[in-house]
Amino acid sequence: MAGGQPLIQARDLRKTYHVGDQVVHALDGLDLDIQANEYVALMGPSGSGKSTLMNMLGCLDSPTSGSYILNGQDVSRLEDDALADIRNREIGFVFQTFNLLPRYTALENVALPMVYAGIAKAERQERAREVLQQVGLGDRMDHRPNELSGGQRQRVAVGRALVMRPSIILADEPTGNLDTATSEEVMELFGDIQKAGNTVILVTHEEDIAAYAHRTVRLRDGRVESDS
């Protein structure tokens, strides 16, 4: 980053929803800086704002007020098309439920973001193979999701998140559907991804999963309660 500017700079972020006659402040003046190549866990009780913040950081939603500067660009006021373009280039998403297409092979699932980006088939195949090797699934490329274990499915999802070479990996409860041993494997994989140069941001409610990150930001009532 030029001049040491953080990769992510959130200032006085507010997100307000109207539920009937009630006004809900999902984010209430939140400030947060995240440097490139950090490994951060976001934690907090239900209703603390962590999912809203995740959507904001992932350019899936815009704040009611405040600013969000990503990689030097203020993205808080951008239109949907511009946000979608930044999402595709800068951010890889990993979800609790894997979100794989059942009829597609591991290779085809991983290649999917590149189809939307208009990348030629030969390059799609090559890059998808590369990331499947990276996540330890070189021997499972032609398997469909129902032929893979839960941990292998999550590895495919991680591969799909990596294939566009984003600067940020956002993982939302990535071990929520996995047993303890498989969760440990997947978290070690995120550690490898961070060591390879990515910024990893993890939303979790589990202390043992958050412990894999190098920094834990705890939210309460739409603000940062602690940052350690």
C-alpha positions in Angstrom: 0.0 0.0 0.0 1.2 3.5 -0.9 2.5 5.3 2.1 1.4 2.6 4.5 -2.3 3.3 4.0 -4.5 0.4 5.3 -6.0 -1.9 2.8 -9.4 -1.4 4.5 -10.3 1.9 6.2 -13.8 2.2 7.7 -14.8 5.5 9.3 -18.0 6.2 11.2 -19.8 3.4 9.4 -23.5 3.4 10.0 -26.2 1.1 8.7 -29.8 1.7 9.6 -32.8 -0.5 8.9 -36.4 0.3 9.4 -38.4 -2.6 10.8 -42.0 -1.5 11.1 -41.9 1.6 13.3 -38.6 0.7 14.7 -35.2 2.0 13.6 -32.4 -0.6 13.9 -28.8 0.6 14.0 -26.9 -2.5 12.7 -23.7 -0.5 12.6 -23.5 2.6 14.8 -20.4 4.7 14.0 -17.9 1.9 13.5 -14.2 2.6 12.9 -11.8 -0.1 11.7 -8.5 -0.4 9.9 -7.1 -3.6 8.4 -3.7 -3.8 6.8 -2.8 -5.8 3.8 -1.9 -9.4 4.7 -3.5 -9.3 8.1 -5.5 -12.3 9.5 -8.5 -11.0 11.4 -11.4 -12.7 13.2 -14.6 -10.7 13.6 -16.6 -11.9 16.7 -19.7 -10.8 18.6 -23.0 -11.9 19.8 -26.1 -12.2 17.6 -27.2 -8.7 16.6 -23.7 -7.2 17.2 -23.3 -6.1 13.5 -20.7 -8.6 12.4 -22.8 -9.9 9.4 -23.7 -6.4 8.4 -20.0 -5.4 8.6 -19.0 -8.5 6.6 -21.5 -7.5 3.9 -20.1 -4.0 3.9 -16.4 -5.1 3.7 -17.4 -7.5 0.9 -19.1 -4.8 -1.1 -22.4 -6.7 -0.9 -24.0 -3.7 0.8 -23.4 0.1 1.2 -23.5 2.1 4.4 -26.2 4.5 5.3 -23.4 7.0 6.2 -19.7 7.0 6.8 -16.9 6.0 4.5 -15.3 2.7 3.4 -12.0 3.0 1.6 -10.8 -0.2 0.0 -7.3 -0.3 -1.5 -7.3 3.6 -1.7 -10.8 3.8 -3.3 -13.9 5.1 -1.5 -16.4 2.4 -2.3 -19.1 3.5 0.1 -20.8 5.6 -2.6 -20.4 3.4 -5.6 -23.3 2.1 -7.7 -24.2 -1.6 -7.8 -22.3 -2.4 -11.1 -19.1 -0.7 -9.8 -19.4 -2.6 -6.5 -19.9 -5.9 -8.4 -16.7 -5.2 -10.4 -14.7 -4.6 -7.2 -16.1 -7.7 -5.6 -15.0 -9.8 -8.6 -11.5 -8.4 -8.6 -10.7 -7.8 -5.0 -12.7 -10.2 -2.8 -13.1 -14.0 -2.6 -15.9 -15.3 -0.5 -16.1 -18.6 1.5 -19.5 -19.5 3.1 -20.6 -22.0 5.8 -22.8 -23.8 3.3 -20.1 -24.2 0.5 -22.6 -23.0 -2.2 -21.3 -25.4 -4.8 -23.3 -26.4 -7.9 -24.1 -30.1 -7.5 -23.9 -31.1 -11.2 -20.5 -29.4 -11.7 -17.2 -31.1 -11.0 -14.7 -29.5 -8.5 -12.8 -28.1 -11.5 -16.0 -26.6 -13.0 -17.1 -25.1 -9.7 -13.7 -23.4 -9.2 -13.7 -22.1 -12.8 -17.1 -20.5 -12.5 -16.1 -17.0 -11.4 -13.8 -16.8 -14.4 -16.7 -17.6 -16.7 -18.5 -14.5 -15.5 -15.3 -12.5 -15.9 -15.0 -13.5 -19.5 -11.7 -15.4 -19.2 -10.9 -17.8 -22.1 -11.6 -21.5 -21.4 -7.9 -22.7 -21.7 -6.9 -20.2 -19.0 -9.9 -21.0 -16.8 -8.9 -24.7 -16.8 -5.3 -24.0 -16.1 -6.0 -21.6 -13.2 -8.7 -23.9 -11.7 -6.3 -26.8 -11.8 -3.6 -24.6 -10.1 -5.8 -23.6 -7.2 -7.2 -27.1 -6.7 -3.6 -28.3 -6.3 -3.0 -25.4 -3.9 -5.9 -26.5 -1.7 -4.8 -30.1 -1.8 -7.4 -31.5 -4.2 -5.3 -32.3 -7.2 -6.7 -35.8 -7.2 -10.3 -34.8 -6.9 -10.8 -32.4 -9.8 -13.3 -34.4 -11.7 -15.4 -35.3 -8.6 -18.8 -33.7 -8.0 -19.8 -32.3 -4.6 -21.7 -35.5 -3.6 -18.6 -37.5 -4.1 -16.6 -35.3 -1.7 -16.4 -35.1 2.1 -17.5 -31.9 3.9 -13.9 -30.8 4.3 -13.1 -31.4 0.6 -16.2 -29.4 -0.4 -15.0 -26.5 1.7 -11.6 -26.8 0.0 -13.3 -26.5 -3.4 -15.1 -23.4 -2.1 -11.8 -22.0 -0.9 -10.3 -22.7 -4.4 -13.2 -20.9 -6.0 -12.6 -17.9 -3.7 -8.9 -17.8 -4.7 -9.2 -18.3 -8.4 -9.7 -14.7 -9.4 -6.5 -13.8 -7.3 -8.3 -11.4 -4.9 -6.4 -9.4 -2.3 -9.0 -10.3 0.4 -10.6 -13.6 1.4 -13.8 -13.1 3.5 -14.9 -16.3 5.3 -18.3 -16.4 7.0 -18.5 -19.2 9.6 -16.4 -21.4 7.3 -16.2 -24.3 9.7 -19.9 -24.1 10.8 -20.8 -27.4 9.0 -17.6 -29.3 9.7 -16.4 -31.6 12.5 -13.5 -30.6 14.7 -10.7 -32.5 12.8 -11.9 -31.2 9.5 -12.3 -27.6 10.9 -8.6 -27.7 12.0 -7.6 -28.7 8.4 -9.6 -25.9 6.8 -8.3 -23.4 9.3 -4.7 -24.5 8.6 -5.5 -23.9 4.9 -6.6 -20.3 5.7 -3.3 -19.9 7.5 -1.4 -21.0 4.4 -3.4 -18.6 2.2 -2.5 -15.7 4.5 1.2 -16.7 4.5 1.0 -16.7 0.7 0.0 -13.0 0.8 -3.7 -12.7 1.1 -5.6 -10.7 3.7 -8.0 -13.1 5.5 -11.1 -11.9 7.4 -13.0 -14.5 9.2 -16.5 -14.2 10.9 -17.0 -16.7 13.6 -18.7 -17.2 17.0 -16.3 -19.9 18.0 -13.3 -18.9 20.2 -11.1 -21.8 19.1 -11.6 -20.9 15.4 -10.9 -17.2 16.1 -7.7 -18.3 17.8 -6.2 -19.2 14.4 -6.4 -15.5 13.4 -3.6 -13.1 14.5 -6.1 -10.4 15.6 -9.6 -10.5 17.0 -12.0 -7.7 16.7 -15.1 -8.0 18.9 -18.3 -6.1 18.0 -21.2 -5.1 20.2 -24.2 -3.0 19.3 -22.7 -2.1 16.0 -19.4 -0.8 17.3 -15.9 -2.2 18.0 -15.9 -3.3 21.6 -12.3 -4.6 21.7 -9.5 -5.1 19.2 -6.6 -7.4 20.3 
